[in-house]
Amino acid sequence: ELENQLTTKSKTLDELKQSLASNGSAEQTPEAQSLRIAELCEMKDSIVNQVAQLKASMQSVLEQWRAYDEIYAEVSLMTTRYLYCIDQCKPSGEEASLEALKKQVKTLQ
């Protein structure tokens, strides 16, 4: 969105340059207007550079978030698996008899 706005402003600035070159203005001297337009062009170029840096930075942040999401999903799945295993390993309310342990081993297998 910022890039689109900058493109629009650049076109407006170019139109202003052309208008100044062809018409001039009674309010300011052509030199003062040219100086002001040059300042505006420098400001626009600075903003374009800042937007490019911001875009690169945001791409890096986006890639890091994607990696985080992938790792988080993997850890979440592993946690669920471990919780399931722990739940299966709990002895049922009965005493830890040999038969109960054998039954639990069969369940786990």
RODRENPA-351514 format. One line per 4 residues: number of its first residue (from 1); their letters; for each residue x, y, z of N, C-alpha, C, O. Coordinates in steps of 0.2 Angstrom, whole numbers. Atoms other than C-alpha are relative to their C-alpha. Example, Ala and Ser with C-alpha at 12.3 -4.5 7.8 and 13.67 -1.06 7.14 Angstrom:
// RODRENPA-351514
1	AS	4:-6:0:62:-22:39:4:6:0:9:5:3 | -4:-6:-1:68:-5:36:-4:5:3:-1:11:4
//
This chain:
// RODRENPA-351514
1	ELEN	4:-6:0:0:0:0:4:6:0:3:11:-4 | -4:-6:0:14:12:4:4:1:-7:4:6:-9 | -4:-1:6:23:8:-12:-5:3:-5:-3:7:-9 | 5:-3:5:7:12:-22:-1:7:2:-1:11:-3
5	QLTT	1:-7:-1:5:28:-13:6:4:-2:5:10:-4 | -6:-3:2:23:32:-16:0:1:-8:2:6:-10 | 0:-1:8:21:29:-35:-5:5:-2:-3:9:-6 | 4:-5:1:6:40:-35:3:7:1:2:12:-3
9	KSKT	-3:-7:-2:15:54:-26:6:2:-5:7:7:-7 | -6:-2:5:30:52:-38:-3:2:-7:0:7:-10 | 3:-2:6:18:54:-53:-2:7:1:-1:11:-4 | 2:-7:-1:11:70:-45:6:4:0:5:10:-3
13	LDEL	-6:-4:0:28:76:-42:3:1:-7:5:7:-9 | -2:-1:7:33:73:-60:-4:5:-4:-2:9:-8 | 4:-5:3:18:82:-66:1:7:2:1:12:-2 | -1:-7:-2:22:97:-55:6:2:-3:7:8:-5
17	KQSL	-7:-2:3:40:97:-62:-2:3:-7:0:8:-10 | 2:-1:7:32:97:-80:-4:7:0:-2:11:-4 | 4:-6:0:20:111:-75:4:6:1:3:11:-2 | -5:-5:-1:34:121:-68:4:2:-6:5:8:-7
21	ASNG	-4:-1:6:44:119:-83:-4:4:-6:-1:8:-9 | 4:-4:6:30:125:-95:-3:6:2:-3:11:-2 | 4:-6:-2:21:138:-85:3:4:5:4:10:4 | -3:-4:-5:30:144:-70:-5:2:5:-11:0:4
25	SAEQ	5:-3:-4:22:153:-56:1:7:3:7:9:3 | -2:-7:-2:20:171:-50:1:0:7:4:5:9 | -1:-1:-7:20:167:-32:7:-1:2:9:2:7 | -7:1:-2:38:160:-31:4:1:-6:2:0:-12
29	TPEA	-5:0:6:53:162:-42:1:-7:-2:0:-12:1 | -2:7:2:57:147:-53:5:-3:3:5:-9:4 | -6:3:-4:73:145:-44:-3:-3:7:-1:-9:9 | 2:3:-7:64:143:-27:-5:-6:-1:-5:-11:3
33	QSLR	4:5:2:51:132:-35:4:-7:-1:3:-12:1 | -5:5:1:65:121:-42:3:-3:6:4:-9:6 | -4:2:-6:74:120:-26:-5:-4:5:-4:-9:7 | 5:4:-4:58:115:-17:-2:-7:-3:-3:-12:1
37	IAEL	1:6:4:54:102:-30:6:-5:1:5:-11:2 | -6:4:-1:72:95:-28:0:-3:7:1:-9:8 | 1:2:-7:69:94:-9:-5:-5:1:-4:-10:4 | 5:5:-1:53:85:-11:2:-7:-4:1:-12:-1
41	CEMK	-2:7:3:61:72:-23:5:-3:4:5:-9:5 | -4:3:-5:75:69:-10:-4:-3:5:-2:-9:7 | 4:3:-5:62:66:3:-3:-6:-2:-4:-11:1 | 3:5:2:53:55:-8:4:-6:-1:3:-12:1
45	DSIV	-5:5:0:68:45:-12:2:-3:6:3:-9:7 | -1:2:-7:72:44:6:-5:-5:3:-4:-10:6 | 6:4:-2:55:37:10:0:-7:-4:-2:-12:-1 | 0:7:4:56:24:-5:5:-4:3:4:-10:4
49	NQVA	-5:4:-3:72:18:3:-2:-3:7:-1:-9:8 | 2:2:-6:65:17:20:-6:-6:-1:-6:-11:3 | 5:5:1:50:7:13:3:-6:-2:1:-12:0 | -3:6:3:61:-5:4:4:-4:6:4:-10:6
53	QLKA	-3:3:-5:71:-8:20:-5:-3:5:-4:-9:7 | 5:2:-4:55:-10:30:-3:-7:-3:-5:-12:0 | 2:6:3:49:-23:17:4:-6:1:2:-11:2 | -5:6:-1:65:-33:18:-1:-2:7:0:-8:9
57	SMQS	1:2:-7:63:-33:37:-6:-4:1:-6:-9:5 | 7:3:-1:45:-38:37:1:-7:-3:-2:-12:-1 | -1:6:3:50:-52:25:4:-5:4:2:-11:5 | -4:4:-4:63:-58:37:-5:-2:6:-4:-8:8
61	VLEQ	5:1:-6:50:-57:52:-5:-6:-2:-6:-10:1 | 5:5:3:37:-67:41:3:-7:0:0:-11:1 | -4:7:1:50:-81:37:1:-3:7:0:-9:8 | -1:3:-7:54:-82:56:-7:-2:3:-7:-8:6
65	WRAY	7:2:-3:35:-83:61:-2:-7:-4:-4:-11:0 | 2:7:3:33:-97:48:4:-6:3:1:-11:4 | -4:6:-3:47:-107:55:-2:-1:7:-3:-7:9 | 3:1:-6:40:-104:72:-6:-4:0:-7:-9:4
69	DEIY	6:4:0:23:-110:67:1:-7:-2:-2:-12:1 | -1:7:2:30:-126:59:3:-4:6:1:-9:8 | -3:4:-6:41:-130:75:-5:0:5:-6:-5:9 | 5:1:-5:26:-126:86:-5:-5:-1:-7:-9:3
73	AEVS	4:6:2:15:-138:77:3:-6:1:0:-11:4 | -3:6:-1:28:-151:78:1:-2:8:0:-7:10 | -1:0:-8:31:-148:97:-7:-2:3:-8:-6:7 | 7:1:-3:12:-148:100:-2:-7:-2:-5:-11:3
77	LMTT	2:7:1:10:-165:91:4:-5:4:1:-10:7 | -5:5:-5:25:-173:101:-3:1:7:-3:-5:10 | 3:-1:-7:17:-166:117:-6:-4:1:-7:-8:6 | 7:4:0:0:-174:113:2:-7:0:-1:-11:3
81	RYLY	-2:7:0:9:-190:109:2:-3:7:1:-8:9 | -3:2:-6:19:-190:125:-6:0:5:-6:-5:10 | 5:0:-5:3:-186:135:-4:-6:-1:-6:-9:4 | 4:6:1:-6:-200:127:4:-6:3:1:-11:6
85	CIDQ	-4:5:-3:8:-212:131:0:0:8:0:-6:11 | 0:-1:-7:9:-206:149:-7:-3:3:-7:-6:8 | 7:2:-2:-10:-209:150:0:-7:0:-4:-11:4 | 0:7:1:-8:-226:143:4:-4:5:3:-10:7
89	CKPS	-4:3:-4:6:-230:155:-2:0:8:0:-4:12 | 3:0:-7:-4:-226:171:-3:-6:2:-7:-9:-2 | 4:6:-2:-9:-241:181:-7:2:1:-9:7:4 | 7:-1:-2:-27:-243:182:-1:0:7:3:-3:11
93	GEEA	1:-1:-7:-35:-241:199:2:-7:4:2:-6:10 | -1:6:-4:-31:-259:203:8:-1:2:12:3:-1 | -7:1:-3:-15:-265:212:4:-2:-6:2:-6:-11 | -4:1:5:0:-267:201:2:-8:0:7:-10:2
97	SLEA	-1:7:0:-2:-286:199:4:-2:-6:4:2:-11 | -3:3:6:7:-297:187:-4:0:-6:-2:2:-12 | 5:0:5:-8:-299:177:-2:7:-3:-3:8:-9 | 1:-7:2:-12:-280:176:6:2:-4:5:6:-9
101	LKKQ	-6:-2:3:6:-277:171:0:-3:-7:2:0:-12 | 0:3:6:5:-290:157:-6:3:-5:-4:4:-11 | 6:-3:4:-12:-283:151:2:7:-3:1:9:-8 | -2:-7:2:-4:-265:151:5:-1:-6:5:3:-10
105	VKTL	-5:1:5:11:-272:141:-3:-1:-7:-1:1:-12 | 4:1:6:-1:-279:128:-3:6:-3:-3:7:-9 | 3:-6:2:-10:-263:127:5:5:-4:3:7:-9 | -5:-5:3:5:-253:124:3:-3:-7:5:1:-11
109	Q	-3:3:6:12:-266:111:-5:2:-6:-4:-1:-12
//
